[in-house]
């Protein structure tokens, strides 16, 4: 069993990765745009927020700047694809590689410690809550606001145009939708959410590091696919809720695997556990649907 600290820590991290899953939902599911930029925009958000906080900025303004930085990174990827006709996957890889150097330039060194600095969490520690419960409360509020805003956006005229672009770009263009603009906007919003996640992660963990984005795309996909397996994404709001549920379940599964002594897993097995969980999330829904179909045919 997990201790209270381990449980709340897993939920806290899961909520942050829920924001990453929101971003990946927009790029992969809405726009059908395979985007690996997130591995660079996550530490970019952390780097921008950390540097500005160290310079004395208000933590929320620093976090907002991290969102804008993430959006800029996403826009670069989309422009490479839309304007320069570079394959979307290759464009995102190019941006991701470039962001490693940019993140080093932003921070001026490989990592920045935020211990003792005022962050978005600092005022919340005055509440009558346990220390490890405070980040969970704040991140629940942030994720809820992001979910509502994203849901409202997807129901707007621009959001519907973006969904049409991903579903059938040729038909969307025939209806007068500027599909290139929609792709740029969508990938920018996607990476803006990832930048927000990176900024919050740095502030909750007390440090920003240039390597903290390694594997974020896999974690986000695991959260997205796992959420879809748990909650069928029949609508946008269900898909977004599924992203959060999938991210929390993923982090809890990781925590359980690493804390279950009888399994013998250690910290260095994290990537192995992640690969297994993603594989299960992909395979199990298909196996479940196949089983349901067989049972239905037998009854018929």
N, C-alpha and C positions, 0 to 999 in steps of 0.2 A: 504493500500500500504506500501511497505517496504521503509525505508530510504536508502540513498546511503550506509551508513556505514553497515546497516543490510544486504543489498544486496551483497555488496562485501565480507562481512564476511562469508555469506553463500556460495558464490562461492569459496572463499579461502579454507574453510573447505571441501567443496565438492571435490575440486581438490586433497586434501590430501587423502580423503577417496577413491578417484579414484584409487590411488596406492594400497590401501587395496583391492579394488575390482579386480585389476589386479592379486594380489596374490591369492584371492579366486577363480578367474577364472581358474588359473593353477591347483589348488588342486581339486576343485569341478568339473569343466567342462572338463579339459584336462585329468587329472589323475583319475577322479572319486574316489577321496580320501577325505572323510569328515574330515576336519581338524579344530579342535578348538584351536590349538596352538596359533592362531592369537591374542586371548584375552590376552596371555602372552607375545608374541613377540612384540606387539605394545608398551606396556610400557617398555619392555626391550630396544627397540631402543631409546626411549625417555630417559631412565635412563643412558644408555651408552653415548649418545651424551651430555647430561647435565653434567655428571661427568667429561668427558674429556674437555668440554668447560670451566668448572670451574677450571680445572687444567692448563688452558692456551693453550690448543691445538687449531690448526686452525679449525674453525667450519666445513669446508668441510671434513677434515680428521676425525673429530669426527663423522660426519654424515656417512662417509664411514665405520667407525668402527661399527656403529650401524647396518648397513646393514650386515656386517659379523657376528655380534652377532645374528641377526635374522636368518641368514642362518644356524648358528650352532644349534639354537633351533629347527628349522625345520628338520635338519638332525637327531637330537636325536629322534624326533617323528617317522621319517621314519625308522630309524634303529630299534627302538622298534618293529615296525610292520614287517619289512622285515627279520631281523635277529633273533628276539626273538619270532616272530609269535604272537604278541599281536594284537588284533583287532584294526584296524586303528583308529576308534573313541575313543576307550579306551586309546590307546597310546597317542593320542593328549590331552586327558583330563589329563593324568598323567603328561605330560610335562607342560601343562598349570598350574596345581597346583604347580609343582616344581618351575616354573618361578616366582611365587609370592614371594617365599622366596629368590630366586636368585636376583630379582629386589631390594628387601629390602637390601640385602647384597651389591649390586653394588652401591646403593645410600647412604647406611649407615643410612638412615632415610626415613620416608614415602614420602617426597617430597623435591624437590630442586628448588629454584627460580633462574631464569636466567635474571632477570631485571637488566639492566646496563651492562650485559656481551655482548661481540661481538658474533653475530650469523651470519648465512649465509645471513640473511636479512640486516644486518647493512650497507654494502657498497651501497645497492640499495636505501636506503633512501636519498642518495644525488641526486637522479634523480628528475627531475622536475615533480613529480607526487604527488597526494594526499597520505597522510600517509596510508590510508586503501586500496589504489590501488597497492602499492608496492608488498605485498605478493602475490597478484593474478598474477602479471606479472611474478615473479620468479617461482611460482608453475606451471604456464602454460608451461614455458620452461622445467622445470624438468619433468613434466608429459609427455610432447611431446617427450622428449629424451627417457624416460622409455618406452613409447609406441613403438617408432621406434625400439629400441634395442630388445624389447620383440617380436615384429613382425618378425624381422630378425632372431631371435633365433628360433622361431617356424617354420620358413621356412628352417632352416638348417637341416642337417642330424640328429643331436642329437635331435632337436625339433620334427622332424617327428617321430623318434623312441619313443620319450616321448608320442606323441599323439597316436601312435599305441599301446603303453602300456596301456593307459587309455581306448582305444576303444575296444581292444580285447587282453588281456594279454596272453592268450594261443597261439593265432596265432603269436603274437609278439615273444614269446619264440621260437616258431617253426622256425621263420625267423632268429634266432640267436641274438635277442636283449636281453641284460641283463636287464630284467624288474625291478629287485630289485634296480639296480644302477639308472635306470631312475626315479623310485619312490623317492629315496633318493635325487637325484638332483632336481627333480621337487618341492618337498615339501620344500627343502632348498631355492630354488629361490623364491618360494611363500612367505615364511616368511622373506626372505631378503627384499622384496618389502614392507612388512608390517613393518619391522624394520625401513626402510627408511621413511615411512609415520609417524611412531611414533617420529622419530628424528625431522622431519620438524614440526610436530604438537607441540612438546615441545618448539621449537625455536620460532614459531609464537605466541604461547600463553604465552611464558615467564616462563614456569614452567614444570617440570616433576613430575608426581605423580604415586604412585604404583597402584592406582585404576583406572587410566585413560583408561585401556584396557577393562573394563567391558562393554559388549554389542557390542564390535567392530565387532564380527563375524556377528551379526544381521544386523548392519549397512552395512557391506560389502555385505552380501547376498541381502539386500534391493536394494543396488546400482546395483548389478549384475542382479538381476531379473527385476528390473525396466528398466535398460538399454536394456535388451533383449525384453521387451515389447514395447519399443519405436523404437528400431533399430534391426530388425531381424538379428541374428548372423549367416549369411550365409557364412562368412569367418572369419579368425582370426582377421584381421584388423577391420572389422565391430564389432566383439565382444568386442575388446579392446576399440574402440571408444564408444560403448554402455556402457561400464563400467564407463567411465568418465561422459557421459551424465546422466546416471542413478544416479551417486553419487551427481552431481550438482542439479539435479531435486529433489532428496531426501532432500538435505539440504535446498533448496529453499522452498519446501513444509513444512518442519519443521519450518522454519523462518516465513512463512506466517501464519501457524496455531497458532504459539505463539504470533504473532503480531496482529492477527485479533481479536479485542476486542469483536466482536459480537459472536465469537465462545466460548469465556469464558475459553480457555485453559491457563494453567499456566506452569511454568518451570517443576513442578513435574509431569506433564502429558506427558513428552517427550517419555517415554517408551511406553505409551498407543498409542501415535500418530505413533510411529515407528511400533508397531504391526499392526495397522490398515493399514498403507502404504504398509507393506510387504504382508499382506493378499490381498490387492487390486492388487498389482503387480503380485501375483500368480494367482488370479482368473480372472482378466480382459482379459488377452490374450486368455485363454481358452474360455471365453464367447464370445469374438470377433470372434474367429475362428468358433465357433458353429453357430453364427449368419450368418457369411459369407457362411458357408456350407448350411444352410437352404435357404438363398436367392438364392444361385446357383442352388439348387434342384428345387426351384419354377420356376426359369427362364427356366430350362431344361424341 
